[in-house]
Amino acid sequence: MTAKIKHHLSPQLLMAYAAGALPEAFDLVVASHLSLCDACRAEAESYETLGGAVLENEDAVALDEDSLAATLRLIETGLPEPAEAAVPAAAPGEALPAPVRVYVGGGLDDVRWQNIGRGVKQALLPMTGEARARLLYIPAGMAVPDHGHSGAEVTLVLRGAFSDKTDRFGPGDVEIADEKLHHSPVAEEGEDCICLAVTDAPLRFSGLVPRLAQPFLQI
């Protein structure tokens, strides 16, 4: 899919991901894009390699006097086995990348959609921290209500496409929005659009109805 991807993750996001410094929601959208984009995956790996080299050149840090005893106690009592989430196998034509399927517990047929008006649907994904992640289903030709941003929003297109005043975004593309962007994305005609969107602050809707519904929809 890389050859078709036009809009990529920023170096800042990739470096923060490589350093393990992102909230869970942003970790998810970055990992999902990397599963689709060879170019960004290679760039992220270069930052990870650089980080490893920096650590190798750091001065040694003295351990606490009881570090050895504490480690031996853990060995004696037994370490808990790490929990590994099984990645559900993808069906042919499945739109959800592997990192998202872990959170959904399967594919598109397993998503628990919530209607939010005019055919648009969302599915909130369970997250730790303040940042939120949701799947968005936007019918072909339908516009998302006009809105601005109180913080950062990263939107990854999984199926279909949408356009706004900045550009067109197709499968694998990422739109990175901040407080400066005010827009009303429109799903392209011919195919419904499915996106993964993450935010670290509430959106700022222009219309009264979306503002009234916002607390209930957690947007």
ZAVEXMI-24742 format. One record per residue: residue number from 1; residue in one letter; y, x, z of N, C-alpha, C in turn. Coordinates in Angstrom, 1 decimal. Example, Ala and Ser with C-alpha at 12.3 -4.5 7.8 and 13.67 -1.06 7.14 Angstrom:
> num	residu	n.north	n.east	n.up	ca.north	ca.east	ca.up	c.north	c.east	c.up
> 1	A	-5.7	13.2	7.8	-4.5	12.3	7.8	-3.3	13.2	7.8;
> 2	S	-2.2	12.8	7.1	-1.1	13.7	7.1	0.0	12.9	7.9;
//
This chain:
> num	residu	n.north	n.east	n.up	ca.north	ca.east	ca.up	c.north	c.east	c.up
> 1	M	-1.2	0.8	0.0	0.0	0.0	0.0	1.3	0.9	0.0;
> 2	T	1.1	2.1	0.4	2.3	3.0	0.5	3.2	3.0	-0.7;
> 3	A	2.6	3.0	-1.9	3.4	3.1	-3.1	4.3	1.9	-3.3;
> 4	K	4.0	0.8	-2.7	4.8	-0.4	-2.8	5.9	-0.5	-1.7;
> 5	I	5.7	0.3	-0.6	6.6	0.2	0.5	7.9	0.9	0.2;
> 6	K	9.0	0.1	0.4	10.4	0.6	0.1	11.2	1.0	1.3;
> 7	H	10.9	0.2	2.4	11.7	0.4	3.6	10.8	0.9	4.7;
> 8	H	11.1	2.0	5.3	10.3	2.7	6.2	10.9	2.8	7.6;
> 9	L	10.1	3.2	8.6	10.6	3.4	9.9	11.6	4.6	10.0;
> 10	S	12.5	4.5	10.9	13.5	5.6	11.1	12.8	6.8	11.8;
> 11	P	13.4	8.0	11.5	12.9	9.2	12.3	13.0	9.0	13.8;
> 12	Q	14.0	8.3	14.3	14.2	8.1	15.7	13.0	7.3	16.3;
> 13	L	12.6	6.3	15.6	11.5	5.5	16.0	10.2	6.3	16.0;
> 14	L	10.0	7.0	14.9	8.8	7.8	14.8	8.7	8.9	15.9;
> 15	M	9.8	9.5	16.2	9.8	10.6	17.2	9.5	10.0	18.6;
> 16	A	10.1	8.8	18.8	9.9	8.1	20.1	8.4	7.7	20.3;
> 17	Y	7.9	7.2	19.1	6.4	6.8	19.1	5.5	8.0	19.4;
> 18	A	5.8	9.2	18.8	5.0	10.4	18.9	5.1	10.9	20.4;
> 19	A	6.3	10.6	21.0	6.5	11.1	22.4	6.0	10.1	23.4;
> 20	G	5.5	9.0	23.0	5.0	7.9	23.9	6.2	7.3	24.7;
> 21	A	7.4	7.2	24.1	8.5	6.8	24.8	9.0	5.4	24.4;
> 22	L	8.2	4.6	23.7	8.6	3.3	23.2	8.0	2.2	24.1;
> 23	P	8.6	1.1	24.3	8.0	-0.1	24.9	6.8	-0.6	24.2;
> 24	E	5.9	-1.3	24.8	4.7	-1.7	24.2	4.9	-2.5	22.9;
> 25	A	5.9	-3.4	22.9	6.2	-4.2	21.7	6.5	-3.3	20.5;
> 26	F	7.4	-2.3	20.7	7.8	-1.4	19.6	6.7	-0.5	19.3;
> 27	D	5.9	-0.1	20.2	4.7	0.7	19.9	3.8	-0.1	18.9;
> 28	L	3.7	-1.4	19.1	2.8	-2.2	18.3	3.3	-2.3	16.9;
> 29	V	4.6	-2.5	16.7	5.1	-2.6	15.3	5.1	-1.3	14.6;
> 30	V	5.3	-0.2	15.3	5.2	1.1	14.7	3.8	1.4	14.3;
> 31	A	2.8	1.2	15.2	1.4	1.5	14.9	1.0	0.6	13.7;
> 32	S	1.4	-0.6	13.7	1.1	-1.5	12.6	1.6	-1.0	11.2;
> 33	H	2.8	-0.5	11.2	3.4	0.0	10.0	2.6	1.3	9.6;
> 34	L	2.3	2.1	10.6	1.6	3.4	10.3	0.2	3.1	9.7;
> 35	S	-0.4	2.0	10.1	-1.7	1.7	9.5	-1.6	1.3	8.0;
> 36	L	-0.4	1.0	7.5	-0.2	0.6	6.2	0.5	1.7	5.3;
> 37	C	1.2	2.6	6.0	2.1	3.5	5.3	1.6	5.0	5.5;
> 38	D	1.1	5.6	4.4	0.7	7.0	4.5	1.9	8.0	4.8;
> 39	A	3.0	7.7	4.2	4.2	8.6	4.4	4.7	8.6	5.8;
> 40	C	4.8	7.4	6.4	5.3	7.4	7.8	4.2	7.9	8.8;
> 41	R	3.0	7.7	8.4	1.9	8.2	9.3	1.9	9.7	9.3;
> 42	A	2.1	10.3	8.1	2.2	11.8	8.0	3.4	12.3	8.8;
> 43	E	4.5	11.6	8.7	5.7	12.1	9.4	5.5	12.0	10.9;
> 44	A	4.9	10.9	11.4	4.6	10.7	12.8	3.7	11.9	13.3;
> 45	E	2.7	12.2	12.5	1.7	13.3	12.9	2.5	14.6	13.0;
> 46	S	3.5	14.8	12.1	4.2	16.1	12.2	5.0	16.2	13.5;
> 47	Y	5.5	15.0	13.9	6.3	15.0	15.2	5.3	15.3	16.4;
> 48	E	4.1	14.7	16.3	3.1	14.9	17.3	2.7	16.4	17.4;
> 49	T	2.6	17.0	16.2	2.2	18.4	16.2	3.3	19.3	16.8;
> 50	L	4.6	18.9	16.4	5.7	19.6	17.0	5.8	19.5	18.5;
> 51	G	5.6	18.3	19.0	5.6	18.1	20.4	4.5	18.9	21.1;
> 52	G	3.3	19.0	20.5	2.3	19.8	21.1	2.7	21.3	21.1;
> 53	A	3.3	21.8	20.1	3.8	23.2	20.1	4.8	23.4	21.1;
> 54	V	5.7	22.5	21.4	6.7	22.6	22.4	6.1	22.7	23.8;
> 55	L	5.1	21.9	24.0	4.4	21.9	25.3	3.7	23.2	25.5;
> 56	E	3.1	23.8	24.5	2.4	25.1	24.6	3.3	26.2	25.1;
> 57	N	4.6	26.1	24.7	5.6	27.1	25.0	6.3	26.9	26.3;
> 58	E	6.0	25.8	26.9	6.7	25.5	28.2	6.2	26.4	29.3;
> 59	D	7.0	26.6	30.3	6.6	27.4	31.4	5.6	26.6	32.3;
> 60	A	4.6	27.3	32.9	3.6	26.7	33.7	4.3	26.1	34.9;
> 61	V	3.8	24.9	35.4	4.3	24.2	36.5	3.3	24.4	37.7;
> 62	A	3.8	24.7	38.8	2.9	24.9	40.0	2.3	23.6	40.4;
> 63	L	1.0	23.6	40.8	0.4	22.4	41.2	0.5	22.2	42.7;
> 64	D	0.4	21.0	43.2	0.4	20.7	44.6	-0.8	21.4	45.3;
> 65	E	-0.6	21.8	46.6	-1.7	22.5	47.3	-3.0	21.7	47.3;
> 66	D	-2.9	20.3	47.4	-4.1	19.5	47.5	-4.6	19.0	46.2;
> 67	S	-4.1	19.5	45.0	-4.5	19.0	43.7	-6.0	19.1	43.5;
> 68	L	-6.6	20.3	43.9	-8.0	20.5	43.7	-8.8	19.6	44.6;
> 69	A	-8.4	19.4	45.8	-9.1	18.5	46.7	-9.1	17.1	46.2;
> 70	A	-7.9	16.7	45.7	-7.8	15.3	45.2	-8.7	15.1	43.9;
> 71	T	-8.7	16.1	43.1	-9.6	16.0	41.9	-11.1	15.9	42.3;
> 72	L	-11.5	16.7	43.3	-12.9	16.6	43.7	-13.2	15.3	44.3;
> 73	R	-12.2	14.7	45.0	-12.5	13.4	45.6	-12.7	12.3	44.5;
> 74	L	-11.9	12.4	43.4	-12.1	11.5	42.3	-13.4	11.7	41.7;
> 75	I	-13.9	12.9	41.6	-15.2	13.2	41.0	-16.3	12.5	41.8;
> 76	E	-16.2	12.7	43.1	-17.2	12.2	44.1	-17.2	10.6	44.1;
> 77	T	-16.1	10.0	44.0	-16.0	8.5	44.0	-16.3	7.9	42.7;
> 78	G	-16.1	8.7	41.6	-16.4	8.2	40.3	-15.1	7.7	39.6;
> 79	L	-14.9	8.1	38.4	-13.7	7.7	37.7	-14.0	6.4	37.0;
> 80	P	-13.0	5.5	36.9	-13.2	4.2	36.2	-13.3	4.5	34.7;
> 81	E	-14.2	3.8	34.0	-14.3	3.9	32.6	-13.1	3.3	31.9;
> 82	P	-12.5	4.0	30.9	-11.3	3.5	30.3	-11.7	2.2	29.5;
> 83	A	-10.8	1.2	29.6	-11.0	0.0	28.8	-10.6	0.2	27.4;
> 84	E	-11.5	-0.1	26.5	-11.2	0.1	25.0	-11.3	-1.3	24.4;
> 85	A	-10.1	-1.7	23.8	-10.1	-3.0	23.1	-10.8	-2.9	21.8;
> 86	A	-11.8	-3.8	21.5	-12.5	-3.8	20.3	-11.6	-4.3	19.2;
> 87	V	-11.6	-3.7	18.0	-10.8	-4.1	16.9	-11.6	-5.0	16.0;
> 88	P	-11.3	-6.3	16.0	-12.0	-7.3	15.2	-12.0	-6.8	13.7;
> 89	A	-13.2	-7.0	13.1	-13.3	-6.6	11.7	-12.4	-7.5	10.8;
> 90	A	-11.8	-6.9	9.8	-10.8	-7.6	9.0	-11.6	-8.4	7.9;
> 91	A	-11.3	-9.6	7.6	-11.8	-10.4	6.5	-11.1	-9.9	5.2;
> 92	P	-11.8	-10.2	4.1	-11.1	-9.8	2.8	-9.8	-10.5	2.7;
> 93	G	-8.7	-9.8	2.3	-7.4	-10.4	2.2	-6.7	-10.6	3.5;
> 94	E	-7.2	-10.1	4.6	-6.6	-10.3	5.9	-5.2	-9.7	6.0;
> 95	A	-4.2	-10.5	6.4	-2.9	-9.9	6.5	-2.6	-9.1	7.7;
> 96	L	-3.3	-9.4	8.8	-3.0	-8.7	10.0	-3.6	-7.3	10.1;
> 97	P	-2.8	-6.3	10.3	-3.3	-4.9	10.5	-4.1	-4.8	11.8;
> 98	A	-4.9	-3.8	11.9	-5.8	-3.6	13.1	-5.1	-3.7	14.4;
> 99	P	-3.9	-3.0	14.6	-3.3	-3.1	15.9	-2.9	-4.5	16.3;
> 100	V	-2.5	-5.4	15.3	-2.2	-6.7	15.6	-3.4	-7.6	15.9;
> 101	R	-4.5	-7.3	15.2	-5.7	-8.1	15.4	-6.2	-7.9	16.8;
> 102	V	-6.0	-6.8	17.4	-6.4	-6.6	18.8	-5.7	-7.6	19.7;
> 103	Y	-4.4	-7.8	19.5	-3.6	-8.7	20.4	-3.9	-10.1	20.1;
> 104	V	-4.3	-10.4	18.8	-4.6	-11.8	18.5	-6.0	-12.2	18.9;
> 105	G	-6.9	-11.2	18.9	-8.3	-11.4	19.1	-9.0	-11.8	17.9;
> 106	G	-8.5	-11.5	16.7	-9.1	-11.8	15.4	-8.1	-11.7	14.3;
> 107	G	-8.3	-12.6	13.3	-7.4	-12.6	12.2	-6.4	-13.8	12.2;
> 108	L	-5.9	-14.1	11.0	-4.9	-15.2	10.9	-5.4	-16.5	11.4;
> 109	D	-6.7	-16.8	11.2	-7.3	-18.0	11.6	-7.3	-18.2	13.1;
> 110	D	-7.1	-17.1	13.8	-7.2	-17.1	15.3	-5.8	-17.1	15.9;
> 111	V	-4.8	-17.1	15.1	-3.4	-17.1	15.7	-3.1	-18.5	16.2;
> 112	R	-2.5	-18.5	17.4	-2.1	-19.8	18.0	-0.6	-20.0	17.7;
> 113	W	-0.4	-20.7	16.6	1.0	-20.9	16.2	1.7	-21.9	17.0;
> 114	Q	3.0	-21.8	17.2	3.9	-22.8	17.8	4.9	-23.2	16.8;
> 115	N	5.0	-24.5	16.5	6.0	-24.9	15.6	7.4	-24.8	16.2;
> 116	I	8.4	-24.2	15.5	9.7	-24.1	16.0	10.8	-24.8	15.1;
> 117	G	10.3	-25.6	14.2	11.2	-26.4	13.4	11.2	-26.0	11.9;
> 118	R	11.3	-27.1	11.0	11.4	-26.9	9.6	10.3	-26.1	9.0;
> 119	G	9.1	-26.2	9.6	8.0	-25.6	9.0	7.8	-24.1	9.5;
> 120	V	8.8	-23.6	10.2	8.7	-22.2	10.7	7.8	-22.2	12.0;
> 121	K	7.0	-21.2	12.1	6.1	-21.2	13.3	6.2	-19.7	13.9;
> 122	Q	5.9	-19.7	15.1	5.8	-18.3	15.8	4.6	-18.3	16.7;
> 123	A	4.2	-17.1	17.0	3.1	-16.9	18.0	3.5	-15.7	18.8;
> 124	L	3.8	-15.9	20.1	4.2	-14.8	21.0	3.0	-14.0	21.4;
> 125	L	3.1	-12.7	21.3	2.0	-11.8	21.7	2.2	-11.3	23.1;
> 126	P	1.1	-11.2	23.9	1.3	-10.8	25.3	1.7	-9.3	25.4;
> 127	M	2.8	-9.1	26.1	3.4	-7.8	26.2	3.8	-7.4	27.6;
> 128	T	3.8	-6.2	28.0	4.4	-5.7	29.2	5.8	-5.3	28.9;
> 129	G	6.7	-5.3	29.9	8.1	-4.9	29.7	9.0	-6.0	29.2;
> 130	E	10.2	-5.7	29.0	11.2	-6.7	28.5	11.1	-7.0	27.0;
> 131	A	10.7	-6.0	26.2	10.7	-6.2	24.8	9.6	-7.2	24.4;
> 132	R	9.9	-8.0	23.4	8.9	-9.0	23.0	8.5	-8.8	21.6;
> 133	A	7.2	-9.3	21.3	6.7	-9.2	20.0	6.1	-10.6	19.6;
> 134	R	6.4	-11.0	18.4	5.9	-12.3	17.9	5.5	-12.2	16.4;
> 135	L	4.6	-13.0	16.0	4.3	-13.3	14.6	5.1	-14.4	14.2;
> 136	L	5.7	-14.3	13.0	6.5	-15.4	12.4	5.9	-15.8	11.1;
> 137	Y	5.8	-17.1	10.9	5.4	-17.8	9.7	6.5	-18.5	9.1;
> 138	I	7.0	-18.1	7.9	8.1	-18.8	7.3	7.7	-19.3	6.0;
> 139	P	7.7	-20.6	5.8	7.3	-21.2	4.5	8.2	-20.7	3.3;
> 140	A	7.5	-20.6	2.2	8.2	-20.1	1.0	9.5	-20.8	0.7;
> 141	G	10.6	-20.1	0.5	11.9	-20.7	0.2	12.7	-21.1	1.4;
> 142	M	12.1	-21.0	2.6	12.8	-21.5	3.8	13.6	-20.3	4.4;
> 143	A	14.7	-20.6	5.0	15.6	-19.6	5.6	15.5	-19.7	7.1;
> 144	V	15.5	-18.5	7.8	15.6	-18.4	9.2	17.0	-18.7	9.6;
> 145	P	17.3	-19.4	10.7	18.6	-19.8	11.1	19.5	-18.5	11.2;
> 146	D	20.8	-18.7	10.8	21.7	-17.6	10.8	21.9	-17.0	12.2;
> 147	H	21.8	-15.7	12.3	21.8	-15.1	13.7	22.3	-13.6	13.6;
> 148	G	22.7	-13.2	14.8	23.0	-11.8	15.0	22.1	-11.2	16.1;
> 149	H	22.4	-10.0	16.6	21.4	-9.4	17.5	22.2	-8.8	18.7;
> 150	S	21.6	-9.0	19.9	22.1	-8.4	21.1	21.6	-7.0	21.3;
> 151	G	20.6	-6.7	20.6	20.0	-5.3	20.7	19.3	-5.0	19.4;
> 152	A	18.1	-4.4	19.6	17.4	-3.9	18.4	16.3	-5.0	18.0;
> 153	E	16.1	-5.1	16.7	15.0	-5.9	16.2	14.3	-5.2	15.0;
> 154	V	13.0	-5.0	15.1	12.3	-4.4	14.0	11.3	-5.4	13.5;
> 155	T	11.4	-5.7	12.2	10.5	-6.7	11.5	9.7	-6.1	10.5;
> 156	L	8.4	-6.3	10.6	7.4	-5.7	9.6	6.8	-6.9	8.8;
> 157	V	7.0	-6.8	7.5	6.4	-7.9	6.6	4.9	-7.6	6.5;
> 158	L	4.1	-8.7	6.7	2.7	-8.6	6.6	2.2	-9.3	5.3;
> 159	R	2.8	-10.4	5.0	2.4	-11.1	3.8	3.7	-11.8	3.2;
> 160	G	3.7	-11.9	1.9	4.9	-12.5	1.3	6.1	-11.6	1.3;
> 161	A	7.3	-12.1	1.3	8.5	-11.3	1.3	9.7	-12.2	1.7;
> 162	F	10.7	-11.5	2.2	12.0	-12.2	2.5	13.1	-11.3	2.0;
> 163	S	14.3	-12.0	1.9	15.5	-11.3	1.4	16.6	-11.7	2.3;
> 164	D	17.6	-10.8	2.6	18.8	-11.2	3.2	19.9	-10.4	2.5;
> 165	K	21.1	-10.3	3.1	22.2	-9.7	2.4	22.1	-8.2	2.3;
> 166	T	21.1	-7.6	3.0	20.9	-6.2	2.9	19.9	-5.8	1.8;
> 167	D	18.8	-6.5	1.6	17.9	-6.2	0.5	16.7	-7.2	0.5;
> 168	R	15.7	-6.8	-0.2	14.4	-7.6	-0.3	13.4	-6.8	0.5;
> 169	F	12.5	-7.4	1.3	11.5	-6.8	2.1	10.1	-7.4	1.8;
> 170	G	9.2	-6.6	1.2	7.9	-7.1	0.9	6.8	-6.5	1.8;
> 171	P	5.6	-6.8	1.5	4.5	-6.3	2.4	4.5	-4.8	2.8;
> 172	G	4.5	-4.5	4.1	4.6	-3.2	4.6	6.0	-2.7	4.8;
> 173	D	7.0	-3.4	4.3	8.4	-3.0	4.5	8.8	-3.3	6.0;
> 174	V	9.7	-2.5	6.5	10.3	-2.7	7.8	11.8	-2.9	7.7;
> 175	E	12.3	-3.9	8.3	13.8	-4.1	8.5	14.1	-3.8	9.9;
> 176	I	15.1	-2.8	10.1	15.6	-2.4	11.4	17.0	-3.0	11.6;
> 177	A	17.1	-3.9	12.5	18.4	-4.5	12.7	19.0	-4.2	14.1;
> 178	D	20.3	-4.1	14.2	21.0	-3.9	15.4	22.2	-4.8	15.6;
> 179	E	23.1	-4.5	16.5	24.2	-5.5	16.8	25.1	-5.6	15.6;
> 180	K	25.1	-4.7	14.7	26.0	-4.8	13.5	25.5	-5.8	12.5;
> 181	L	24.3	-6.2	12.5	23.7	-7.0	11.4	23.7	-8.5	11.8;
> 182	H	24.3	-9.3	11.0	24.3	-10.7	11.1	23.7	-11.3	9.8;
> 183	H	22.6	-12.0	9.9	22.0	-12.4	8.6	21.2	-13.7	8.8;
> 184	S	20.7	-14.2	7.6	19.8	-15.4	7.6	18.7	-15.1	6.6;
> 185	P	17.6	-14.4	7.0	16.6	-14.1	6.0	16.0	-15.3	5.4;
> 186	V	15.6	-15.2	4.1	15.1	-16.3	3.3	13.7	-15.9	2.8;
> 187	A	12.7	-16.6	3.0	11.3	-16.3	2.5	11.3	-16.5	1.0;
> 188	E	10.7	-15.6	0.3	10.7	-15.6	-1.2	9.9	-16.8	-1.7;
> 189	E	10.3	-17.4	-2.8	9.5	-18.5	-3.4	8.2	-18.0	-3.8;
> 190	G	7.2	-18.9	-3.8	5.9	-18.6	-4.4	4.8	-18.2	-3.3;
> 191	E	5.2	-17.7	-2.1	4.3	-17.4	-1.1	4.9	-17.4	0.3;
> 192	D	4.2	-18.0	1.2	4.7	-18.1	2.6	4.8	-16.6	3.1;
> 193	C	5.8	-16.4	4.0	6.0	-15.1	4.5	5.5	-15.0	6.0;
> 194	I	4.8	-14.0	6.3	4.3	-13.7	7.7	4.8	-12.3	8.1;
> 195	C	5.4	-12.3	9.2	6.0	-11.1	9.7	5.6	-10.8	11.2;
> 196	L	5.7	-9.6	11.6	5.6	-9.2	13.0	7.0	-8.7	13.3;
> 197	A	7.6	-9.4	14.3	9.0	-9.1	14.7	9.0	-8.7	16.2;
> 198	V	9.7	-7.6	16.5	9.9	-7.2	17.9	11.4	-7.1	18.3;
> 199	T	11.7	-7.5	19.5	13.1	-7.4	19.9	13.2	-6.9	21.4;
> 200	D	14.3	-6.3	21.7	14.5	-5.9	23.1	15.6	-6.6	23.8;
> 201	A	16.1	-7.7	23.1	17.2	-8.5	23.6	17.2	-9.8	22.8;
> 202	P	17.7	-10.9	23.4	17.7	-12.2	22.7	18.6	-12.1	21.4;
> 203	L	18.2	-13.0	20.4	19.0	-13.1	19.2	20.3	-13.9	19.5;
> 204	R	21.3	-13.8	18.7	22.5	-14.6	18.8	22.6	-15.5	17.7;
> 205	F	22.2	-16.8	17.9	22.2	-17.8	16.8	23.6	-18.4	16.6;
> 206	S	24.0	-18.7	15.4	25.2	-19.3	15.1	25.2	-20.8	15.3;
> 207	G	24.1	-21.5	15.0	24.0	-22.9	15.1	23.8	-23.4	16.5;
> 208	L	24.2	-24.6	16.8	24.1	-25.2	18.1	22.6	-25.5	18.4;
> 209	V	21.9	-26.1	17.5	20.5	-26.5	17.7	19.6	-25.3	18.0;
> 210	P	19.7	-24.2	17.2	18.9	-23.0	17.6	19.2	-22.4	19.0;
> 211	R	20.5	-22.5	19.3	21.0	-22.0	20.6	20.4	-22.8	21.8;
> 212	L	20.3	-24.2	21.6	19.8	-25.0	22.6	18.3	-24.8	22.8;
> 213	A	17.6	-24.5	21.7	16.1	-24.4	21.7	15.7	-23.0	22.1;
> 214	Q	16.7	-22.0	22.1	16.3	-20.6	22.3	15.6	-20.3	23.7;
> 215	P	16.1	-20.9	24.8	15.4	-20.6	26.1	13.9	-21.1	26.1;
> 216	F	13.6	-22.2	25.4	12.3	-22.7	25.3	11.4	-21.9	24.4;
> 217	L	12.0	-21.3	23.3	11.2	-20.6	22.3	11.1	-19.1	22.6;
> 218	Q	11.9	-18.6	23.6	11.9	-17.2	24.1	12.3	-16.3	22.9;
> 219	I	13.2	-16.7	22.1	13.6	-15.8	21.0	14.9	-15.0	21.4;
//
